[in-house]
Amino acid sequence: MIALDLDGTLLRSDNTISDYTVETLKKIQEKGHKVVIATGRPYRMALEHYKRLELETPMISFNGSLTHLPEKNGTLNIV
């Protein structure tokens, strides 16, 4: 498992993830590695980046106080 922070790690100064980073993380996942977002941000502020990376793994948010699996319909499941 590879746990990545958003601010200062995955995100550029304009609050986006580069296409290069997205493609690199897809290749890593294709090799069987799990990629997880672990952020201090609230869930809703991290969700767009989770979707951009097309993740299906749990997301850790609120400085580690919430771990959940975002679903396509927008509901939360506490893990």
C-alpha positions in Angstrom: 0.0 0.0 0.0 1.2 3.5 -0.9 -0.4 6.2 1.2 -0.1 9.7 -0.2 -0.9 13.1 1.2 -2.5 15.8 -1.0 -1.1 19.1 0.2 2.6 19.5 -0.5 2.8 16.0 -2.0 0.3 15.1 -4.8 -1.1 18.6 -5.5 0.7 21.3 -7.4 0.4 24.9 -6.3 -2.8 25.4 -8.4 -4.5 22.6 -6.4 -4.3 20.0 -9.3 -2.6 16.7 -9.8 -0.5 16.6 -13.0 -1.3 14.2 -15.8 2.1 12.7 -15.4 1.4 11.9 -11.7 -2.0 10.4 -12.6 -0.5 8.2 -15.3 2.3 7.1 -13.0 -0.1 6.1 -10.2 -2.3 4.2 -12.7 0.8 2.2 -13.7 1.7 1.5 -10.1 -1.9 0.2 -9.5 -1.7 -2.0 -12.6 1.3 -3.7 -11.0 -0.9 -4.6 -8.1 0.0 -1.9 -5.6 -2.8 -0.1 -3.7 -2.8 3.7 -3.6 -4.5 5.4 -0.7 -5.1 9.1 -0.1 -4.2 10.1 3.5 -4.9 13.8 4.1 -5.7 16.3 6.8 -8.4 17.7 4.6 -12.1 17.1 5.1 -13.6 14.3 3.0 -15.4 16.7 0.6 -12.2 18.6 -0.1 -10.4 15.4 -1.0 -13.1 13.7 -3.0 -12.4 15.4 -6.4 -8.8 14.2 -6.2 -9.8 10.7 -5.3 -12.1 10.6 -8.3 -9.4 12.0 -10.6 -7.1 9.2 -9.6 -10.0 6.7 -10.1 -9.2 5.0 -6.8 -11.3 2.2 -5.3 -9.3 2.1 -2.0 -10.3 3.6 1.4 -9.6 7.3 1.9 -8.1 8.6 5.1 -9.2 12.2 5.9 -9.6 14.7 8.8 -6.0 14.1 9.9 -6.6 10.4 10.3 -9.9 10.6 12.2 -12.0 9.2 9.4 -11.3 6.2 7.1 -14.0 5.4 4.6 -14.7 4.0 1.1 -16.3 6.7 -1.1 -19.0 5.2 -3.3 -20.0 6.4 -6.8 -23.4 7.5 -5.4 -21.7 9.9 -3.0 -22.5 8.1 0.3 -19.9 7.3 2.9 -19.2 3.9 4.4 -17.2 4.0 7.6 -14.5 1.3 7.5 
